Amino acid sequence: MADRDSRGPSTRVVHGQPRHGGGPVGTPILHSTTFEFASVADLIAARDQKAAGAFYQRLGHPTLNACEERLAALESAEQALLFSSGMAAISSVMLAHVKAGDRVVAMQQCYGGTLDVLHWGSERFGWSVELLDARNPRGWEAALAKRPKLLHVESPTNPTLCVVDIAEAAKLAHRHGALLSVDNTVASPLGQSPLQLGADLVLYSATKSIGGHSDLLAGVALGASQVLEPVWHVRHVFGGVPDPSVAWLVERSLMTLALRVERMNANAAELARRLAQDPRVARVFHPSLESHPGHEIARRQMRLGFGSLLAFEVRGGAFGAETVSEALAVAKNAPSLGSVHTLVSLPIHTSHRKMTSEQRAEAGIPDGLVRVSAGIEDLEDLWKDFDRALAMVGMVTARG
Ligand SMILES: *Cc1c(COP(=O)(O)O)cnc(C)c1O
């Protein structure tokens, strides 16, 4: 998709669509669930505008529309749809574009909730799912040759930050007549532009960096209006629409996204650099490191750094990781990402708790893995926190 808006993404996210004429700078929150019309013709006209209209709140809503327009402007997308959660957006895309008898191809490394929806849909709706290993894209052609409706990818992935070449994935999908959808939550809309790289749909958990303050739940789907039309229909039928005050808060949060992403990404890269030099750490996963297998691709397709998510393996296995997470005082032991607060979680107790140790090893996730979502705090405070927590592992182990 050509980017016709010559303004930079940080300008677009602050100002939204160019506007002429007076009015409030901020968006007013309008709480009405329904709208009245002077004539039947007016009512029909508003109804037929669907997502863009002001007819009944579940179809579309002025406060929602303002936020959606800003999101679309940010990514030069034709349209954006806001949802009540990331999972509402992702499941609506699956329900809109995959039906009984269709195939969908995704990655083993995809978000757990996405894999749950895909497996649930294969039981309930009779679509079929094939999962690919993000670490081995050479094996993907065979799955696409079976002509799935949709290829769904994430990059970088959680928690070991596998990088997928989005432009290559788009070419592969299109060569076989599939749509490419990208869950861009971890990179953020300013960190990576999948639509510019050829994706048909971009999805977000706005709960993460878009909201950014660990205080709202929302989701986004972006793309061409034609691709989003059936997704809007699912939102309208299943009802996963956010409240106007949430839509307002998402729009309000977007205006500081560039500053937050730059700072989070810089903190993440510096933490990764220092941890990689630390003898108490066995391994660090972050695309900023030249040793990372996805470094070159990430450098090509990511902006403002390499993302705020990193992970490291503590020497001392699960016990070492638990000791570190409990010893941290600035970083919070909490399962989310993209927040102004630095958050730490242990995949063995969160995203990958249902796997055995062997299955995790096969997936490349060591038991001593600590996932870190870097926040915007002062770097030296974060480093002191991690340094002290890592020292605890040695002390506890030495004491026996
Ligand atoms: C959190 C997350 C989701 C789910 O979003 P919710 O807002 O929690 O529904 C989907 N994908 C990724 C990559 C996530 O991190």
The ligand as a MOL file (V3000), in Angstrom:
LIG
                    3D

  0  0  0     0  0            999 V3000
M  V30 BEGIN CTAB
M  V30 COUNTS 15 15 0 0 0
M  V30 BEGIN ATOM
M  V30 1 C -1.9380 -9.5510 24.7870 0
M  V30 2 C -1.8440 -10.0350 23.4020 0
M  V30 3 C -2.9990 -10.4050 22.6920 0
M  V30 4 C -4.3810 -10.4150 23.3300 0
M  V30 5 O -4.8180 -9.1400 23.6030 0
M  V30 6 P -5.9220 -8.7870 24.7560 0
M  V30 7 O -6.0350 -7.3170 24.6680 0
M  V30 8 O -5.3660 -9.2930 26.0510 0
M  V30 9 O -7.1650 -9.5030 24.3800 0
M  V30 10 C -2.8390 -10.8040 21.3800 0
M  V30 11 N -1.6270 -10.8550 20.7880 0
M  V30 12 C -0.5100 -10.5160 21.4410 0
M  V30 13 C 0.8040 -10.5970 20.7340 0
M  V30 14 C -0.5690 -10.0860 22.7670 0
M  V30 15 O 0.5500 -9.7640 23.4170 0
M  V30 END ATOM
M  V30 BEGIN BOND
M  V30 1 1 1 2
M  V30 2 1 2 3
M  V30 3 2 2 14
M  V30 4 1 3 4
M  V30 5 2 3 10
M  V30 6 1 4 5
M  V30 7 1 5 6
M  V30 8 2 6 7
M  V30 9 1 6 8
M  V30 10 1 6 9
M  V30 11 1 10 11
M  V30 12 2 11 12
M  V30 13 1 12 13
M  V30 14 1 12 14
M  V30 15 1 14 15
M  V30 END BOND
M  V30 END CTAB
M  END
